């Protein structure tokens, strides 16, 4: 396991300027070494995903002072998230069960975190600017941040 953080060059650079995607510094990510803060992750680390252990290909970092949501501990169910979690508003989250059925009339759905913002429990974070870390894999993967599922982005092909 590597410690420190890595900002991959040329990955979603333009898109990151206009949309808040990722988990905030300090969020615990489930890895082969146990739960580690997202800012400690580096390419090559093994991350626990819904499809099994996957190799992290890149981490991009963006500074956000707007479009960041605060999910209090337990706001998505018992122990979900395990502690306060800050997510970029455009970070995608898989939904299932009654939430997906009620909101989208489907068994499952992939939605931006902003769709779960109710303004009371899950709300826009106004405390301070944060660093958002987006994890990238070879394929779309769902990883665990503070015990909730978050979708990772794919590493774009290079020319």
N, C-alpha and C positions, 0 to 999 in steps of 0.2 A: 504494500500500500504506500502510495506517495503522499507526502504532506506538502502543503502550499497550494496555490491555485494557478491556473493556467488560462489565459484568454487566447483562444485559437484565432489566428489571423484570418481575415477575409471570410469569416463565417457569419452570414446573415447581418453584416455590418449595417447596411442601409436600412433593413427592416427593423433592427433594434432601436434605431433613432426614433421611430414612430410608434412603436408598440411596446408595452411593458410585458415581457415574458420571462418567467423564471421564478425560482424560490429565493427568498431573501437570505442574506448572510446569517449564519447561526442555525438554520434549519438542519435538523438531523436527517441524514439520508441513510437508508439501509444498505450496507455493503457486505462483502464477504468477510470483512474484519469487524463487523458490528455496525452500530449506528455512529456515523461521523458527521461533523459539520460540513455543509456543502462547500465551504471555501477551502477545505482540505483536499478535495477531490482533484485528481489529475487524469489525463488520458492514460489508458492502460489499467486503471482501477477496475475492479469487478464489482458491479452494482446488482443488487437483487431486484429483479423485475417480475412482473406478473407471468412472463414466459420463462422464468428461470434466471440464472446468473448470466449477465451480459457485460462485455468489455466496453467501458466508456471511451469514446473516440475523441471528444472535445468538450470543453467547457467555455462558454462565452459569458462575459460579464458586462452588465450595463448598469449605469447609475440612473435611478428613477426617483423623482420627487412628486410624481403624479401617477395616477392609474395603478396604485398598489393597494391591495385589499388585505384587511386584517381578519383572520379566521381565529376566534378565541378557542381555547381548549374546549373540546367537547361540542363545538358548534355543529358538527356534521354527524353526531352520534356519540355513544359512550366511548370516551378516549380517542375521539377522532376530530381534530388532531390531538396529539398527546399534550402539546403545549401550544401557545400562540404561534400561528404560522402566517407569514406575510407572503403573498403571491402577486405577481404581475397580473393585471386584469385580463390580459389575453392568454394567460397560461391555460392550456386545455386540461380538463379533468374528466375522467370517465364517470358516468353516472349509471346506476342500475337500480333495480327494485322500484319502490314506490316513487322516488324522485323522478326517475326517467319516465315512468308511466304517467305520473301526474303532469309533469311539465312538457313532455314530448310525445306522449302516447306511444311509447316504444319500450322494449325490454331493456335496451341499453342506449346510451347517447354519449357523445364526446362534446363537451361544451366549454367555452371560455369561463374562467373563474368569475368574470363579471356577471354571468347569468345567475350566480348564487348569491349575489349581493342584495340584501334586503334593507340595508340602510340602518338596521338596528343591531342585529347580532353580527352578521358579516357586513362590514362597512369599509368605506374608503379610509385608508390610514393617512392621517394628517400629522402624525408625530414628527417625522423627520425623513430626509432623503435616505434611500437604502440602496444597497448593491444587490442586483438580481443576478442569479447564476442559472443559466440554461444548460442542461445536460444534453449531449448529442451522441447518438448511437448509429449503427449501420442501418437500422430499420426503426420505425416508430415503436417505442417501448413505453410501458407504464411502470414507473418506479414509485418508491414509497418515501414520502417526506413527512416526518412527524406522524407516521402511521396512516396517512391518507394517500390515495393513488393520484399521481400526477403524470401527464403525458410528456415524454421527451421528444425533442426534435431530431430529425435525421441530418447527418452530416451531408452537406451538399457536395455533389460531384465537382471535382476540380478539373479544369481544362488541361 
